[in-house]
Amino acid sequence: MSAGWAAVGLLLPAMSLALARSSCADPPAPGDNLLRNGDFEQGANGAPEAWTHDAWQPERSVFAWEPAGGVGGSRCISITTGGEPNDAWWKQTLQLEPRTGYLLRGQIRAENVELVEQGAWVGANLCQLGVFGCSSDVERSKGSFDWADFQVDFVTGESGSIEIGCRLGHWNSTVKGKAYFDSLALTRNPQVTRREGQHIYLNLYDDDAATITPEHYDRWVAHLDAAYEAMADLVGHAPFGGAKIGIYSSMWYPGGYAVAGNPIYWHQRYVQEMLRAADEKDDWSFGLVHEIGHDFDEDGSWNFHGEFWANFKLYYVMETLNARIDDYVGADQIRYWKTDSGISYEKAWLDPGPAKRVASNDGFQYKMILIRQKIGWEPFKRTFRYFLSLPESERPTDNWSKLKLFHDKLTEFSGYDVWTLYTPDDLKLMKAEYR
């Protein structure tokens, strides 16, 4: 199995955030730095020009424009968090080229940075605000250390507008201590090349993209475009107002194999393996088709479980386009949900005994595919469009109500009572799992 089958898009335990390329590149040539006042020498009234600050709990941190604490005694900025832990940052908003890879590099030093909350994973770092990743691993970002190089890579979205941050803490990582930041540079990432499809674009590192032949790279991008079109046909709308969806190979760990959004962040450590499978086996990529599926739940009105629906849309792609993913081709993928998965229908719903049965998503996929085999795809398409047409005030809000309404509309649009395909034990398990 490829890594894509396991917990795609979910947080994985204790994975190192160390960069695949940890050392900073050579400093940019004069004029290449896209940041304003990246050396923090300009400012007035006690504040550096072009920078503002914010925090999860603003009263817990102190922000300073240091007159002489920077590299070589120059000016810099700092964040101090004392008694109560916090996540705090200096930030700058920039308008950059859309759908383009960039590198943010800079110097950080720290004094007694302590990861406080259980599960905290990073202390002092550089980041793009609004996404999970950042520049450093736990060991490099905590404690006390002198000036050291840090960098983070990212890709801009459709608008090109981004916020970059000098940060002490992060999501799920409140900290104490003091961090100083200086000599920041933002440049185009020279190692990343954008490749455009009709609906999907990719920003991958050149040495990773070299893993696949150009002809097969084009073939794979065409597959992702076709998957996008199939999902739009199934659910009746296109996410992000029809804008292209980006896929970016990030050196930092985005929170899973890949994480949905626009762009989709794809952890760089998995890229070459997947591209080799696309090159040699014409594999479409479970992980990326799954994450594209998440993006089609942007409306959310039918979404009683995001992982289930991402896989269901993936199955639609496989069946209707006869796609290959791992060892499965087209509709044959039902075997995975029925028997092969560790939490398949037969292993999780039937075999463990009454006390251990669980309505796993994989088992539920199998039951839903049985419904599709009975009634076809048209009732599903009509049901998705029904949910899109519902006024906000009439949309169900809890998961069981969404699941029940979806099945009721399948019954109405097909003329077949789909509930009869579930046993009483099935329904009991489903109510417990999707309540």
C-alpha positions in Angstrom: 0.0 0.0 0.0 1.1 3.6 -0.5 1.2 6.0 2.3 -1.9 7.6 0.9 -4.2 5.0 2.3 -3.5 5.8 5.9 -5.0 8.7 7.7 -4.7 11.2 4.9 -5.0 14.8 6.1 -5.0 13.9 9.8 -2.4 14.8 12.4 0.2 12.1 12.7 1.9 11.6 16.1 5.4 12.9 16.9 6.6 13.3 13.4 9.8 15.4 13.1 9.3 18.8 11.4 12.9 19.0 10.3 13.2 20.4 6.8 14.3 18.2 4.0 16.7 20.9 3.1 17.6 22.5 6.5 20.3 24.9 5.6 19.5 28.4 4.3 20.4 29.1 0.7 22.8 31.9 -0.2 21.6 35.3 0.7 19.5 37.0 -2.0 21.2 39.5 -4.3 20.4 43.2 -3.6 16.8 44.0 -4.7 15.7 40.3 -4.5 14.1 40.7 -1.1 10.4 41.1 -1.4 9.9 42.0 2.3 9.6 45.6 3.4 12.0 46.4 6.2 13.2 42.9 6.6 16.2 44.1 8.6 14.0 46.1 10.9 16.2 49.3 10.7 13.3 51.6 9.6 10.6 52.7 12.0 9.1 55.4 14.2 7.4 55.9 17.5 8.8 52.7 18.9 7.5 50.4 16.1 9.2 48.9 13.0 7.9 50.1 9.7 5.6 47.7 7.7 5.2 45.3 10.7 2.3 44.8 13.1 1.8 42.2 15.8 -1.0 39.9 17.2 -1.4 36.9 19.5 -3.8 34.2 20.6 -4.0 36.0 24.0 -2.6 39.5 23.3 -2.2 40.5 27.0 0.2 37.6 27.6 3.0 38.7 25.3 5.2 41.8 25.0 6.3 42.9 21.5 9.4 45.1 21.2 11.4 46.9 18.5 14.9 46.3 19.9 17.3 49.2 19.4 20.5 47.1 19.5 19.7 43.4 20.1 20.0 42.3 16.5 22.6 40.5 14.4 25.9 42.5 14.9 24.3 44.9 17.3 21.7 46.1 14.8 18.0 46.6 15.3 15.6 43.6 15.5 12.2 42.6 16.8 11.4 40.4 19.8 8.5 38.6 21.5 8.5 37.9 25.2 5.9 35.6 26.8 6.1 35.4 30.6 3.7 33.9 33.2 1.0 32.4 30.9 2.0 30.5 27.7 0.9 32.0 24.4 1.1 31.9 20.6 2.3 35.3 19.4 3.6 36.8 16.2 4.9 39.8 14.3 3.4 39.9 10.8 3.6 41.5 7.4 1.0 41.3 4.7 2.2 41.1 1.1 0.8 41.0 -2.4 2.8 38.5 -4.4 2.4 36.6 -7.7 -0.5 34.1 -7.5 0.2 30.3 -7.4 3.9 30.8 -7.0 6.5 29.2 -4.6 8.5 31.4 -2.2 11.1 31.1 0.5 11.1 33.0 3.7 14.5 33.0 5.4 15.8 34.8 8.5 17.8 34.7 11.7 16.3 33.8 15.1 17.9 33.7 18.6 16.1 32.5 21.7 16.2 32.8 25.5 14.6 30.1 27.6 11.9 29.1 25.2 9.8 26.5 26.8 7.1 24.3 25.2 4.4 24.4 27.9 1.1 22.6 26.9 0.9 18.9 26.4 1.6 18.1 22.7 3.3 21.4 22.1 5.7 21.0 19.1 7.4 24.2 18.2 8.7 27.3 19.8 10.4 30.2 17.9 9.8 30.0 14.1 9.1 31.7 10.8 5.8 30.9 9.1 3.1 31.7 6.7 0.1 32.7 8.9 -3.0 30.7 8.3 -1.4 27.3 7.6 -0.1 24.6 9.9 3.6 24.5 8.8 6.5 26.5 10.0 10.3 26.7 9.7 11.7 24.5 12.5 11.6 21.3 14.4 11.1 21.0 18.1 14.8 20.7 19.0 15.9 23.7 17.0 13.1 26.0 18.2 13.2 25.7 22.0 15.6 26.5 24.9 18.3 29.1 24.5 20.4 29.5 21.3 22.4 32.2 19.5 21.5 33.6 16.0 20.7 30.7 13.7 19.3 30.4 10.2 15.7 29.4 9.7 13.6 29.1 6.5 10.1 28.1 5.5 8.7 27.5 2.0 5.2 28.2 0.8 3.0 28.8 -2.2 0.6 31.7 -2.7 -3.0 31.1 -3.5 -5.2 32.5 -6.3 -5.1 36.1 -4.9 -1.4 36.2 -4.2 -2.1 37.9 -0.9 -0.3 36.3 2.1 0.7 37.1 5.7 4.1 36.0 6.9 5.0 35.8 10.6 7.9 35.8 13.0 6.3 33.7 15.7 6.8 32.4 19.2 4.4 29.4 19.5 1.9 28.1 17.0 -1.5 26.3 16.8 -1.6 23.7 19.5 1.8 24.9 20.8 1.7 27.6 23.4 5.1 28.5 24.8 7.0 30.8 27.2 10.3 32.6 26.7 11.8 35.2 24.5 12.7 35.1 20.8 14.5 37.7 18.6 14.1 38.0 14.8 16.4 39.7 12.3 17.7 39.7 8.7 14.6 38.4 7.0 14.4 37.8 3.3 11.5 36.7 1.1 12.4 35.5 -2.4 10.9 33.4 -5.2 11.8 29.8 -4.6 14.3 29.0 -7.4 14.0 25.2 -6.8 10.2 25.0 -7.5 8.5 25.0 -10.9 4.8 25.4 -11.5 3.0 23.1 -13.9 -0.5 24.1 -15.0 -3.4 21.8 -15.7 -6.9 22.9 -16.6 -8.2 22.8 -13.0 -5.2 21.7 -11.0 -1.7 23.3 -10.9 1.4 21.9 -9.1 4.4 23.6 -7.5 6.9 20.8 -7.0 10.6 20.8 -6.4 12.6 20.3 -9.6 14.6 17.4 -8.3 11.4 15.6 -7.2 9.6 16.3 -10.5 12.6 14.7 -12.3 11.5 11.4 -10.8 8.7 11.2 -13.5 9.1 11.5 -17.3 7.6 14.7 -18.8 5.1 12.7 -20.8 3.9 10.8 -17.7 3.9 14.0 -15.6 1.5 15.5 -18.2 -0.6 12.3 -18.1 -0.8 12.4 -14.3 -1.8 16.1 -14.3 -4.5 15.2 -16.8 -5.8 12.5 -14.4 -6.1 15.0 -11.6 -8.0 17.4 -13.9 -10.3 14.5 -14.8 -10.8 13.7 -11.1 -11.8 17.3 -10.5 -14.3 17.3 -13.3 -15.8 14.0 -12.2 -16.3 15.3 -8.6 -17.9 18.5 -9.9 -20.2 16.4 -12.0 -21.1 14.3 -8.9 -21.8 17.1 -6.4 -22.9 19.9 -8.8 -20.5 22.7 -8.0 -16.8 23.6 -8.1 -15.0 24.8 -5.0 -13.3 28.2 -4.5 -15.5 29.8 -7.1 -14.1 27.6 -9.8 -10.5 28.8 -9.2 -7.7 26.3 -9.9 -6.7 24.1 -7.0 -3.0 24.2 -6.2 -0.9 21.3 -5.0 2.4 22.3 -3.2 5.2 20.1 -2.1 6.1 21.6 1.3 9.4 20.8 3.1 7.6 21.3 6.4 5.1 18.8 7.8 1.6 20.1 6.9 -0.3 17.9 9.4 -0.6 14.7 7.3 0.5 13.1 4.1 -1.3 15.9 2.4 -3.8 18.5 3.7 -6.8 19.9 1.8 -7.4 23.6 0.9 -6.1 25.8 -1.8 -3.4 25.1 -2.1 -3.3 21.5 -1.0 -0.1 21.0 1.0 1.7 17.7 0.2 4.5 16.7 2.5 7.7 16.6 0.4 9.0 13.4 1.9 6.2 11.5 0.0 6.5 13.2 -3.3 9.1 11.1 -5.1 7.5 7.8 -4.1 4.2 8.9 -5.5 5.6 10.3 -8.7 7.5 7.0 -9.3 4.1 5.1 -8.9 2.5 7.5 -11.4 5.4 7.1 -13.8 5.7 3.3 -13.6 2.1 2.1 -12.8 -0.1 5.1 -13.9 -1.2 5.4 -10.3 -3.5 8.4 -9.8 -2.6 8.9 -6.1 -5.0 8.1 -3.4 -3.7 10.9 -1.2 -4.1 13.7 -3.6 -7.4 12.6 -5.1 -8.7 12.2 -1.6 -7.6 15.7 -0.7 -9.2 17.2 -3.8 -12.4 15.4 -2.6 -12.2 17.3 0.7 -12.2 20.6 -1.2 -15.5 19.6 -2.8 -17.1 19.6 0.7 -16.5 23.4 0.8 -20.3 23.8 1.0 -20.5 21.4 3.9 -24.3 21.0 4.0 -24.2 17.2 3.5 -20.9 16.6 5.3 -21.6 14.4 8.3 -18.0 13.1 8.1 -15.3 14.6 5.9 -13.0 11.6 5.6 -16.0 9.4 4.5 -17.0 11.8 1.8 -13.5 12.4 0.5 -13.2 8.6 0.0 -16.7 8.3 -1.5 -15.8 10.9 -4.1 -12.6 9.1 -4.7 -14.5 5.9 -5.4 -16.7 7.8 -7.9 -13.6 8.9 -9.7 -12.2 5.4 -9.8 -15.4 3.7 -11.0 -16.4 6.2 -13.6 -12.9 6.9 -15.0 -11.5 3.4 -14.4 -8.7 4.9 -12.5 -5.8 3.0 -10.9 -4.8 3.5 -7.3 -2.3 1.2 -5.7 -3.5 -2.4 -6.6 -7.1 -1.4 -7.4 -8.5 -0.4 -10.8 -12.0 1.1 -11.2 -14.9 -0.4 -9.4 -12.7 -3.2 -8.1 -11.8 -0.9 -5.3 -14.9 -2.1 -3.5 -12.7 -4.9 -2.3 -10.7 -2.5 -0.1 -13.8 -1.3 1.7 -15.3 -4.8 2.0 -12.4 -7.0 3.0 -8.9 -5.6 2.6 -8.8 -2.6 4.9 -7.9 -3.1 8.5 -11.3 -1.5 9.3 -13.2 -2.9 6.4 -16.9 -3.9 6.6 -16.0 -7.5 7.3 -13.3 -6.8 9.8 -14.9 -3.9 11.7 -18.6 -4.4 11.3 -18.9 -8.1 11.3 -16.0 -10.1 12.6 -14.9 -8.7 16.0 -18.0 -9.8 17.9 -20.8 -7.6 19.2 -18.7 -5.9 21.9 -16.0 -4.7 19.5 -18.0 -3.8 16.4 -17.5 -0.3 15.1 -19.2 1.6 12.2 -15.8 2.4 10.5 -15.8 4.8 7.6 -14.3 2.0 5.4 -17.2 -0.3 6.3 -19.7 2.4 5.6 -18.0 3.0 2.2 -18.8 -0.6 1.3 -22.5 -0.2 2.3 -22.8 3.1 0.4 -21.3 1.4 -2.7 -23.9 -1.3 -2.4 -26.6 1.4 -2.5 -25.0 2.9 -5.6 -25.0 -0.6 -7.2 -28.7 -0.9 -6.5 -29.8 2.6 -7.6 -27.1 4.0 -9.9 -25.4 7.4 -9.6 -28.2 9.7 -10.7 -30.0 9.7 -7.3 -26.7 10.7 -5.7 -26.2 13.6 -8.0 -29.8 14.8 -7.4 -29.3 14.5 -3.6 -26.1 16.5 -3.6 -27.8 19.2 -5.7 -30.8 19.1 -3.3 -28.5 19.9 -0.4 -26.9 22.8 -2.3 -30.4 24.2 -3.0 -31.4 24.2 0.7 -31.6 27.7 2.3 -29.2 28.0 5.2 -32.0 28.0 7.7 -33.3 24.6 6.5 -30.0 22.7 6.4 -29.5 20.0 9.0 -26.9 20.9 11.6 -26.0 17.6 13.4 -24.3 14.7 11.7 -27.1 12.1 12.1 -29.7 14.5 10.6 -27.4 15.1 7.6 -26.9 11.3 7.1 -30.6 10.5 7.5 -31.7 13.3 5.1 -29.1 12.1 2.5 -30.5 8.6 2.6 -34.1 9.8 2.6 -33.5 11.8 -0.5 -31.7 8.9 -2.2 -34.9 6.9 -1.5 -37.1 9.6 -2.9 -35.1 10.2 -6.0 -34.5 6.5 -6.8 -37.9 5.1 -5.8 -36.1 2.4 -3.8 -35.9 2.3 0.0 -32.2 2.4 0.5 -32.6 1.9 4.3 -33.5 -1.8 3.6 -29.8 -2.4 2.7 -28.8 -1.9 6.3 -29.3 -4.5 9.0 -30.6 -3.4 12.4 -27.1 -3.9 13.7 -25.8 -1.6 10.9 -28.1 1.1 11.9 -27.3 0.8 15.6 -23.6 1.2 14.8 -24.1 4.1 12.4 -26.2 6.0 15.0 -23.4 5.6 17.5 -20.7 6.6 15.1 -22.3 9.5 13.3 -24.4 11.1 16.0 
